[in-house]
Amino acid sequence: MTMTHRLAAASLSALALALAAPFSPSLAESAAPQPAPAPAAAPAAPQPAADLPTLVSQVKIPYEQFQLENGLTVIVHEDRKSPIVGVTVYYRVGSKSEPRGRTGFAHLFEHLMFGGSENVENFDIPLEAAGSTSTNGSTWYDRTNYVETVPTGALDLALFMESDRMGYLLGAVTQDKLDKQRGVVQNEKRQGDNAPYGLVRYLIADGLLPVGHPYRHSTIGSLADLDAASLTDVRKWFTDNYGPNNVVLVLAGDIDAKTARPMVERWFGAIPRGPEVVKTKAEPVTLAADKRETITDQVPVTRIMRNWTGPAINHPDAVPLAAGLSVLGGLASSRLDNALVRGDQVAVSVSAFAQQHEQLSFLQAQMDVKPGVDPAVAEAKFNAIIDELVARGPTQDELTRAATQIVSGQIDALEQVGGFGGKGTTLAEGLLYSGDPGFYRKQLDEVARLTPAQVQAALKRWLGRPAYTLVIEPGARKLDGATMGGWGDEATAAPITPDPKTPIEIARTAPPREAPAVAPVGALTFPAVETARLSNGMEVSLARRTAIPKVSMAITFDAGTAADGPGKAGTQSLMMGLLDEGTLTLTAEQIAIEQERLGATISAGTGTDTSSVQLTALTANLAPSLALMADIVRNPAFKPEDVARVKDQQLAGIAQERANPFGLAQRAIGPILFGPDHPYGNVGARGLPEVVAALDPAALRAEHARWLRPDNARITVVGDITMPDLLAALEKSFGDWKAPAGAKGAKNLDAAVPPARSRLVVIDRPNSPQSVLLAARVLPIRGNQGGMEALDLANEVIGDGFLSRLNMDLREDKGWTYGIRSGLTGGVGPRAFTVFSPVQSDRTADSIKAILGNLAAFPASKGVDETELQRVTEGNVRGLPNRFETNAQVLGAVLGNQLLGRPSDYQTRLPAIYRAIDANKIDAAARQYLGSEDLVIVVVGDRKQIDAQIESLGMPVEYLAADKL
């Protein structure tokens, strides 16, 4: 797993991102709302696969490349659709370069890179004030990267700051900074270890690779090695690895090479070359014989994983293997899914993927065994499917569908210029790993030309070798994550003594440099929203965008988990989850296959106030994609066998939530805050096991008729289509849809909620290295109440963002958490204020005191200051173009406006709204709504470690059993 500076995911190469992401079949919670079964036009007939050569031809990232005398390689991609530039910096060093005794250091150093340099006190404040996205970084085996997306006028500032930490860092790195970031990283490790199956990442690498192999130790490292890291290590790592000759810089967006070159020369040109990073030997390893290991952990179901190492990303077998594993367990219609989840029903989820790296890959297939099934029986079927694919290979149709989904996904990635998954990452990784920024096209061309014989041969070469099988069974956790993740020979090797913390002179390495001024930004361009109605009265909204040849669409229904209320929690989710599990004419497998052939994605979801079915489709395939979507929405079959199967999956999902500390806190908070009489007082979308278990096809059909119907729905579309063409296509699919005879559902969002009162609610979770805290209070305001922007900005100041007071205190200053965030729920009904954070167990009470202290101080003793005010007002204004770069972002904004009754041009009004908010208004909002009084605080942790601490707080305490939620 990539280790990140903040809580975000990172990618490998463009193809690896598309192929390697683990597939996890949707649980019922992910399902979308569907209208009552009504006679639709003829259901979608099987469609031909999308034209792969045409699709691949649409994936284009033109670029120019140059190199400075000091070896810095620069790639520039021009994309003028928005006045922003993605800045992507890749260093050719990662955790595989770490020596014994210093595991986790590459990632720890990445954290230090955000702590300021010789001419920059804080890396985040100036950039976010200038309108940048939150700056971020990540570390994996082969590289470390840093990303931000800035308004064009702030590009000079971003380049100054990136160059300052590349060339002038050491004069600003102190022992205090090192110690604080060490604490943050250790809590990041504890957070990962604390999750169900959280120790698997260590065991797989240990089982596949020998001690000393560069890919064996985890990127997060061991606690002992992190404790041993010293300022001497910091200086050596910087001078050995962070020279410009080991760097790829990509500028993608509103920029061209002619303009960029003098800017890059100005800021980076004087930085001297460093040593070349030495590439270590790190070949795939073939086990001498099959290996097997079984552990117990605090998990709800048995997980069986079969693992191999595989070839490097540039190996001729890399693309065939990735495609073959997608057929095995990545597609929605994968072999494992069809046979084990839908067919024999011995598993509740399956996946298979190739996690590709520069010098090897990790190949994996896994299944979560259905409760009540003999794991040995399930494993025999699991292995038989893998062996069958290896022996005979995939069909051409399977390969074509896999390739279509991969290419369609890469077209989506063309919308983003920066960030971890944008065009900057694609170009940088192509050059870094393969010597070619355009390597993504070679991969896509190859995947489009694959034959079954090529894939079968690659699978046989690599999956025909001995495998490492790991089985995780429910039981007590006997392994300690704190001792895992290191080199692997700690038990036999002489311990490495940490360097003494002797003072190291901290001095400037160069004369001071002045940061450049930031240019003004233009007015936000947000697409106009057109509206119309179908012949049956359904409202249609369209925001036209032509950046990519795709359309994103949502059919939203006034339902959501609020339609369940506490008494029927899980009903809406199960009904939604069954929509794509079979229509009157198509099976679940046929539905999945049709989506894959079309390059479309249809998903269903249940929010608080709405349920929705969403579609992402290629514009050229919109008509057949809509026909399939309409069949799913209008004609769900609710066959008894499908209902039984999806119920089992949803019940397994509830068990997973109860095993997860984050899931437990989230399940607990709704009933506590809103009580048994309010629609919001339920445990969340998956619901209660007794409710889900009792549902039958008749009840689900009635639920569908009550909520998923044309008189309770609206259609919202963003993308490359005109309104006349859209209406013509929608009329064919939805225009003849009529509401059923019964009344549509209703929700009483005015129901009373319990009075707020301060108390602690403790949920015992033994053997937890962290406690999860969730503090909350219902506010006397509703989600659709206008004029609350000052409250939103006050929330940003206190807890919503990396630079918020809570995060800077508990993470950056104290190092007790990997991250803390506050939020304001956004439902139509009563809103709630929440604060959420995992914290190290021995600081549970101290963290609660710190949270309450920060809330009490704002604004009583510490009102918003000038820097905070500028960041959340003018900084937000400057950053608005970053928020609406993709179709999905625009769709989310339009749906939010509709839900809360805001005007369709609300986003273009935000600059004036923000600029009219002063410090007094923010302080007043904080004083009225964000104080420390009457907060209920849910604590999920090990009572043996936290009870004495909790008692010291002097607050009323209640206890909840995890299995009652």
N, C-alpha and C positions, 0 to 999 in steps of 0.2 A: 504494500500500500504506500502510495506517495505520502511523504510527510510534508505538511504545509505550514507556512508561517501563520496563517489564519485558518479558520475552518472552511476549507474549500477543497475541491477535487482537482487533480491535475491529469494531464493526458500523456500518452506516448506519442507516436507518430499519427498522422491522419488515419491511415488504415488500421493501425493498432488500436486507435481509439474506437473505430467502428467495429472491429472484430473482437477485441479482447475483453470488452466490458462483460462481466458475468451476467448471464441471463437469469432472471428470477421471475417465474410465471406470476402473473398478477393474482393477488388475493382479492377477495370480494370487495375489499375497501376501495380498490382501484377502479372498480367498475363504474360506468357512467349511467346517468338516469335514462330511462327509456319511456317513450310514450306508450299508452295502452295499446294492446294488440288490435290493430285495425287492418282491414284489407288494404294492402299496399298494391301499387303497381307490381307487375311481375317481379319476383325477387331477382337479385343480381345473378345473371348467368356467369359461368366461369369465364374469366377474362384472360386474354393472352398476356404474357409477361411484357413488362416495359421494354422498350428498345434500348438495350444496354449501351451500344456504341454511341447513340445519341445522348444518353444520360451522361456517360463519361465525358463526352465532348463539352458538356456544359460546366464541368468542374475545371475552372481556370483561375490561377493566381499568378498573373504576369508579374515579373519582378526585374529589378536591376541590382547588380552586386558590385561592390568595390571593397578595397582593403586599404587600411592606413599603413604607414611605414612601420608602426609598432606591432603589426599583425592583426589588429582588430578587423574582423570581417563584418561588413554591413550589407544587409539586404533591404531593399526598399520596394514596397508594393503600393501602388497608387489606387485609391478607392475614394472617390469624391462624394459618395452618397450622403455623408454626414460630416460636419466639421470637427472630427475627432481623429486622433492618431493612437494606434496601439503601439506601445513600447514594450518589446519583448527581448530580454537579455538572457542568454544561455551560457553558462560556464561549463567547460568540459571536465567536470569533476563531480563525483557523487559518492555514495557510501561505499562503493566497491573499492575506492582508493584509500579507505581508512586502514591504518595499521592495527595490529593486535593491541588491545588495551585502550583503544580510542574509538570504539564503535559508537555510532550516533553523532560523531563530531561534525560531519559535513552538514547535517541538519541543524545542529546547535549553532554552527557558524552562520548558517542562513538566517537564523533568528537574530544573531548579533548584527547582521547587515542592516537591520531596520532601526538600530538604536542610535543613529546619528554618526556623522563623520566629522572631519576636522573643520568643515565650513558649513555643516548642516546640523543643527542641534537635534531636530526630530525629523525623520524622513517623511512621516505621514502628514503632519500639520500643513506644511506649505502646499503640498500637492492636492490634498483634499480641499484646501481653501481655494485653490485654483480651478477646482471642478473635476479633478481626477476621480476615477473609480477608486475604491479602496485598493491601495497598493498591496501586492501579495508576492509570495515566493513559495517554491516547493523544492523538495529534494527527493531524488530516487537513486537507484544504483549508479546510473551513468551520468547524471547531470544535476546541476542546480540552476533554477531559473527564477527570474524576477519579472513581474508584469505590472503594468498600469495602463489605463487608457485615458488620455487627457484631451481637453479641448485643443484645437490646433494652436491657439495662442499661448498655451502652456507647454508646448513641446520643448522649447529652449530650456525652460526650468527643469523639466523631467530629465533632459540630457545632462544638464549641469549636475543634478543630484545623482544620477546613475554613475556619472564619471567621478564624482567626488568620493563615493564609497568604493569604486574600483581602484582609484589611485591614491586616495588620501583618507584611509580609514583608521589606521593604527593609532594615530594621535588622539583618537576619541574613545578607544575601547578600554574600559577600566575593569578592575576586579568586581566592582559592584554591579556593573552591567552584565558581566559574565555570570555572576551568581544568580541574578534575577532571571535571566533567560534560561539558565540551567533548571531552575524551579519550574518555569513554564513548560519546558520540554518534558521534564519528568512527569508533570501532570498530564501532558498530552499522551504519554505512554500509558499512564494509569487509566486514562479514559478509554483507550483502545482495549487494554487488557480487561477492563471491567465489563465489557459487553459479552453476551453469550457467544460462545465460539471464539472469544477474543484472543486465545492463545494459539489458535491454529496457524497463524502466520509464522510463528517461530518453528513449530513442529514440522511443517512442510519443508522448509529450507534445511532444517537439521536432518530430516529423513532422506533428502535427495542429494545433498552435497557434503563432501568431507570437510573436516575442520581446516580452516585456512582458505577455503575457496572464496573469492571476492564477493560472490552473490549469496553466501550462506548466512552471514549475520544480517540482522534486520536493519533497515534504515534508521529506525528509532533508537537502536542500540540497547545496551544494558544500563541499568541504574548505576552500577558500580563504575562503568566506564564514563558515564556522564559526570559522576562525582569526581572522577580523576582529571577531567579536562582542566587545563590551566591556561593562563595568559601566554605562556611560552608556546603552547599548542596553537593558540589563536594566531600568533605572529607567524609561526612557521607555515600554517595552513594558508594564510593570506599570501605570503611571499612565494610559496611553492606553486600555488594553483590559480590565483586570481589575477594573473597578468592578462593584458588585452589580447595577446596572441592565443589565448585559450578561450576566446569569447566570440559568440555570434550575436550581433545586435540586429534586430529586425524592426523597421518602422513601417507600419501598414496603416493606410487610411488617407487622410487629407494632406498628402505630402508627395513630392517627387524627388528623384535622386539628385537632380541639379540643385534643388533647394536644401536638401538634407546634408549633402556632403560638407559644405563649409560649416554647418552647425556642428556636425560630428567632429570635424577636424579641430574646431575651436575648443571643444570641451575634452576630447579624448586624446588629441594628437600628442600632447606632452607626456602622457603616461608611458613609462618605459616598459619594454618587453619583460616578461618574466620567464622562468624555466618552462619548458614544454611539459605538459602533464604526461606522465608515463602511462601507457596503456598496459594494464596488467593482463596476464594470461588467465582466462576465465572460460574454459570450454564447457559445453554440456557434459554431463556425467551419465554413463550407463551403469546402472546397478548390476552387481554380480548375480543377483537373484531377487525375486519378488520380496518385498519387505511389508510388514504389517504391524500396526501399532493401534492399541485401543486405550482411550482415556475416558474418564468420567468428568463431567462438568455440569454446572448449573444451567442446563439447557432443557427445553421442553420435549424435543424429539431427537432421535438418533440421526446423525449425519454421517454419511459414508462418502469418502473422497478418494479418488484414484488419481495419482500424480506422476508426472514424468518431467525431466528437463527436456528441452527441445532446442532447435537451432537458433542461431542469431537472426536478427531482423533482416539481414541482407542475404541470408542463405536461400538457395532456390526453393527449398521446401517451406519457407516461412509463410508465404501467401496460401499455398495449397493446404497447409495444416490449419491455418486460421479459418479458412473457409470450411474445411471438413469438420472442425470442432463446432462451428456455427450450425452446421447441419445436425450434428450430434446433439447439441444442447443449447444453442444460441437463438435459433429461430423460434417464433411462437409455435410453429408446427414441427419442432425438432423431433428427432427419433425418440429421444428420452421422454419428452413431454407426451407425445402421442401414445407411447407404449406404457409408461409407468404412472403418469398422472391421469390421463384420460382413459387409457386402455385397461390395464390390470388394476389400476388404482392402488398401487402399493407405495406411492410417494405423494407428498403434498407439494413438493417443488423439486426442480432439477435444474442443472446448468452445466455448460461446458464451454471452455474458452482457452485461447492461447494468449498468455500475457508476455508480450514480446519486448526484449531488451536488445541492447547493442551487441552483446556477445553470447547470449543464450535466451531461451524462453522457458516459461513455466507452463506446462500443459496440464489441464485439470478438468475432470468431470466429477460432479457430485450430485447426491440426492439426499433429501430429507425424508426419512421413512415415515409413512403414515402411522399414527398411533394405533396400536392393536395388531399391526402386521409384524410377522416374524422377520427381523432384520436379515437373517440368513436367506430367507426366501426372496426378499426384495433385492438383496445384493446379487444373488444368482441371476436374476432377471436383468439387473443393471449391467453386470459384466457381459451377459450374453448379447445385449444390444451393442455395447462397445465393440465386442469381438466381431459381431456381424458386420458392422460398418467397416472395420479394419479389413476384414476378409473380402468383402464384396464392393466396398466403396459406395459413394452416393449416386443418386440418379442425376441426370442432366437437369431435370426440372428443379430438384432441390438446390443444386448449385446456382442455377439462374436466379432463383428466388433469393438466395443468400446474397448474391452479388448485387441484385437490385436494391435490397435493403441497405447494403453497405454504401453504394453510390448515392442513393437518396439521402442517407444520413450525412454524407460528405457535402452534398449541396446545401444542407441546412447549415453546416459549419461555415459556409462562405459568407453568411450574414455578419459574422463577428470579425472585426479586424484584430482585436487583441484578446487578452485574457488567456486562461489555460487551454481553451479549446478552439481558439480562433485561427485566422490565417497566419498570424505571426508565428504561432507555435508550429504549424504545419511546415512552414518554410525553414524555421530554425532547426527542427529535428531532422528534416531531410538532409540539410547540409552537415549537421553534427554527426549523425549516425551513418550517412550514406554518401557524403560528399556531393550531394545534389539537392538544392532546395526544391526542385521539381520532382523529387522521388515519389511523392504521393501519386502523381499521374502514372508512373510506371507500375506502382502497386495496383491502382484501379484498372489500368489496361490489362494487367495480368489476371486480376480476379474476374474480369469480364470474359476472358478467353479460356478460363480453366476447363479442363475436361474431367469427367469422373475418373478416368484412368490415372491422371496426374495426382488427384487427391487421394485416391486409394493407395497409390504407391508411397506417397508421403506418410499417410497414416500408418501403413505397414512398417515403414522404416523406423518410425518414432514411437508409436503406440504399441507396436509389436514387441517392444523391449520390456524388461522387468519393470514393474510399477511399485510405487510406495503407496500403500493403502492406509488411510487414517480413518478411524472410527471414533466418533465422539458420542458417548452414551449419557443419558440423564443420570445424575448422581452428584456426589460431593466433588467440588473442585479440589484436587490434590496437588496440582502444580502451582507454582508461584511465578507469575509473570515478572515480578521484580528481578528474578534471577535468570530470566531468559532474554534472548535477543542479542547476546554477545558473540564472541569469537567461537566459543564452543569447547575450549580446553581448560576452562577455569578450574575445574576440579583436579586436574593433574599438573597444570603448569604453575610455576612459581608466580605469586601475585606481583603485579606491577604496582610499585609504590607511587601514589600521586605526587606530582611536583609540589613542593612546599609553596604556599601562597606568599612568596617573598615579593616585596615591592618591585615593580617594573616601571621604569621611567616612561611616563606618558608625555610625549612631546610632539610638536608639529613636525611633519615630514616635508612641508612645502609652505611657501608664503600664502597668506589668506587669498581667497577668491570670492568675488561678489556674485550673488545669485542674480540672474537676469530678471527683468520685469516681465509681467504677464500681460499679454495683449487682451483687449476686450473680446467678448464673444458676441456673435449675432443672435438674433431672436430664434427661439426654438421652432423648428419645423415639425409639426405633428400632422399626420394625414387627416384630411377632412373626412368626417363620417357621414356617409349617405344612408338614408333610411327608405324603406319601402315595405309593402306587405304582400304576402302570397294571397292567392284567391281564397284560401281558407282562413285568412285573417292573421296568420303568423307574422310577427314583425321581423324584418330583416335589416341588419346594419352591415355596412361595408366600409372598411378603411383600405383604400387601394394602395398597394406598394409593389413595385416592379423590380426590386433588387435581385430576387431569385425567382425562377419559374415554379413557384409553389404557392399553395393556398393553405392557410390555417383557419379552422372553423370550429365553433362551439355551438351546440344546442343546449341551452340552459333551462332548467326547470325549477320552479319555486318549490323546493323540497329540502334536500340536505338532511343532515343528522337531526336538525330541529324537527323534521317531519316525524321522526321516531319518538322524540322525547325520551325520558328515562325508562319508561315502561316497555318500549319496543326497541331498545338500542340494538342495532345491528340489522334491522329489517331492510332499511333502505339500501344499505351496503350490499347485502346478499342479493337483493333484487337486481341492483346495478351490476354486480359481478357476474350475473347469469346472462346478461344481454348478449355478449359475444361467445357464449358457450353453446349456442344452438338456436337457430330460427326454425320456422315451420318447414323450411326447405333445405337448410344448410346445417351441417354439424360444426362443432367448434373447430375441428381440424380443417374443414373446408373454408371456414371464415378466415382462419389464420393464413392459409395458403393463398386465398384471393388477395388479402392485404399485401402479402409479400410479392406476389406477381405484379401488382399495381405500383409498388413502391410507396404504399400508403401506410399510415398508422392510425388506427382507430382505438381510442381508449375511453374508459368511463370513470368518473370520479364522483365522490360524495363530499362536499364541503359542509360548512355549518348551515348555511341558508339555501344553498343551491346544489342540485345534482346536475351533472353535465356529461354529454358525450362529445368528445373532441376528435377532429379529423385533421391530419396533415397529409396533403396529397400533391402530387405533381400536377401542375395546371393542365398538362396535356391529357392526364388521366382523371380529371375531376369528375366527369359524368359517371363512369363506372364506379369510381370511389364513393360518390354520393349514393348511387344505387345500393351499394353494399351497406353503407352506413344506415340508410333508411330501412333496409331489411332488419338490421340489428336493432334499431330503435323501435320500430313499429311491430315487429313480429317475433319477439322472443318466445321460444317454445316452452320453457320451464318443464322440460321432461323430468320425470321422477329421478332417473339415474343421474342426470346432470345436476339436479338440485342436491342430491345426496353427496355427490363428489365435491361440489363447490362449498357445501356446508362443512365438509371435513377440512377443506383448505382454510376456510374462515376460522373454524375452531382452532386449527393449528396456529393461525395468525394471532388469535387471542392468547394462546399459550406462549407464543414468542414475546408478545407485549408484556405479559406477566413475568417473564424471565429477564426482561431488560429493565435496568433502573430508570432509563428515560421513559420507557413505555409505562411503567408503574406510576410515575409522577403525573404523566399526562392523563392516564385513566382516572386518577384520583381527583384531579382538580375540578372537573366539571360538576360532579355531584356535590362536592363541598361548597363551591361558590354559588351555584344556582338552585340547588335543592331538588326535591322530587317532583315539584309542580311546574317547573319551567322547562320549555323545550330544549334549552341549552344544558340542562342538568344531567347529561348522560356521560357515559365513559368513553365516547368517541365512536368513530365509524364502524369499527369491527364489532362493537357491541358486547352484550353479555352472552356467555355460552348457553345458558338455559333458554334465552330468547331465540338464538340462532338454531339451536337443536330442535326447537318445537315447530319451526316454519316448514310449510309444505307447499307444493305447487299452487294449490288454490289460493293460499294466503298471498303468495308472491304475485299471482295474476291480479288479485284485487289491489295490491299495492301499486302495481304498474298502472292499472286503470285509474287509480285515484290521483296519481302524481305525474306520470309521464304521458302527457296528452297535449294536443296542439293548443288548447286554450290556456295552458299553464307554461308555455314555452316561448322562447325567442331564439333567433338564429343570428350569430355574429361572425363575420368573416373578415380576415385580413389577408391581403396577398395580391397576386398577379392576375386580376380578372376585373372586367367591367361590371357595373350593376346590371345592364340588360342581359349579358351572358350568364351572370350568376342567377338572376331570377328565372331565366329559362331552364337552367339546370335544376334549380330547387323545385320549380313547379312539377317537373317530371317525377321527382322523388318524394316530395312532401305536400304538394299542392292539393291532392285529393284526400289528405288525412283528416278524418273527422273525429271529434271528441266523442267518447262513449257516453252512454245515457246518464250514468251516475254523476253525483256532484264531485267536483275536484276537492282535493285535500285542503285543509286549513290549519294554521298554526297560531297559537295565542302567545305572541311574544311580549304581551303586557302582563303575563302572569307574575305573581309576586316572587321575589327572591329572598332568602334568609338575610337578616341583618348582618352586616360585616362585623367581625370581631377578631381581635388578635389572638392567635394560638399557633402551636406547632402540631403537625400531624405526622407521626413517624411510621414508616413502613420498614420493617426489618428485612434486610437482604444480606445474609451472612457472607463472609469472605470478600467483601467489597473493599477495594483499595481507595475508593472515592465515595463521597456522599453526593447525591444529586439533590439540589435545592430548587424548589419552585414556589416562589412567593406570589400572591395574587390578591386582588380586591376588585369587586364589581364597582364600576363608576356610575354616577347618576347622569349618564349621557347615553344616547343611542348612536348606533353606527351611521345612520343617515342624517344625523344632526349636523348641519352645515357650520362653517366658521370655526372649526376646531384645529386649524393648521398650527396655531401657536402651541397647542398641546402636543401635536406631532413633533414640533421642533424641540420642545422641552424634553420629550422622551429621547430624542437624539442626543441631547446634551447629557442626560443622566445615564443612558444605558444602551442606546441603539447605534452601535458602530464601534469600530476598533478604538477610536479616540474618545469614546464616552468616559465619563468619570468612573463608573463602576469597573469598566475593563482596564482603564489605566491604573486603578488602585489595586484590584484583586489579582490581576494578571501581571501587568508590567511592573508595578512597584513591589507587590508582596509575593508574586509567583505561586499563589495558592490554587490557581485554576488555569486551564488552557484557554478559557474564554467565558465571558458572562454577557448576557444580553437582556435588556428589558424590551417590552413590547406592549402595544395596545391592540387588543383583538378588534377585528373589523367587521363584525356581523351587523345585520340590520337592526337587531335588538340591542339590549344593554351591552356596553363595551366593558372590558376588564383590563386592568393594568397588571402586567406580569413581569417577574424577574426570574431568570432561569440560569443555573450554572452547576456544573459538576465541580466539586472541590476536594482536595485531598482530605482523607478521613480525619487526620489529627488536627485539622483546622476547620472542622465543621462549625463549631460555635463561634469561633473567631470570624469566620466568613459571614455568618448571619449578623453578627454585631457590625461588621464593616458595611454590609449592605444597608442595614437600618440607619447607620450613621450617615452614610452618603445621602440617603433619601431625606433624612431629617435636616441636613445642612442646606438643601436646595429648595428654596432660596434663603432660608432663615439666616444663615451665617455666610452663605456663599452663593450669591446670585450669578447669573450667567455673565461671563467676562467678555471682553471685546473679541478675543480670538475665537471663542466658542460661537459668539453671535455671528461673526463673519462666516465661519465655516458652515453653519446650518442655514444661513440665509443666502448670501451671495455665492458661497461655495456650492450650495444646492442648485442655484440658478445656473451657474456655469456648468454643472454636471448633468443637467437635464438631457442633453443629446445622448449621453451614455446609457440612459435608462430605456431608450426606445430604438435600439439598434436592430432588433430582430422582430420578425412577425409575431413570435410568441410574446415578446415584451409589449408590443402594441396591443395585441389581443387581450392580454391581462389588464392593461390600462383601460381599454374600452369596456371590458366586463366589469371592472371595478366602478367605473362611472355609472354604468347601468344599475348595478346593485344598490349603490348609495344615492341614486337620484341626482348625480352631478351633471352639468352640461357636457356635451360631447367635446367641447373645446377647453375643458378644464385644465388640461396640461399646459396649454398655451397661456392660460391666465395665471399659472403658478408663479412666474417671475414677479409679477406685480403684487401678488398676495404675499410672497415671502419678503419682498423689499419693504412692505408696509408693516412688517412685524418687528418691533423693537425689543430691547432687553426687558422693559417693564411688562410687556405682554407675555413673554416667555416665563418670566418669574411668576407672574400672576397665575398662569396655567399650572406651573409646577406646584405652587402653593396650594391651589385648589384641588388638584387631582393626584399628585405624585408623592405625597408624603409617606411617612413610615407607619402611620397609624392604621389599625384595623386590618393588617395584613395576615392572612393565613399562610403559613409556611410549611409546605410538604417537604419532608426529609426522607430520602430513600438511602439507607446505609446499613452498615453492620452495627447492631445495637451494642455489641460487646465493646466496640471502639468508641461509640458516640454517646451512650446514655449519660455518662458522667458529665460530658460537655453540655448536653442538652439541659440537664438539671441546673447547670450553672447560669443559664439564661434567665431563670425565674419566670418563664412564661407557661401558661396552661399547656398541657401536653395530652394528646390523644394518640391512640395506636390503631392502625389499620392492618389487617392481614392481606397479604398479596393475593391470596386465592379468593378473596371476597370482592375483588375489583373486576 
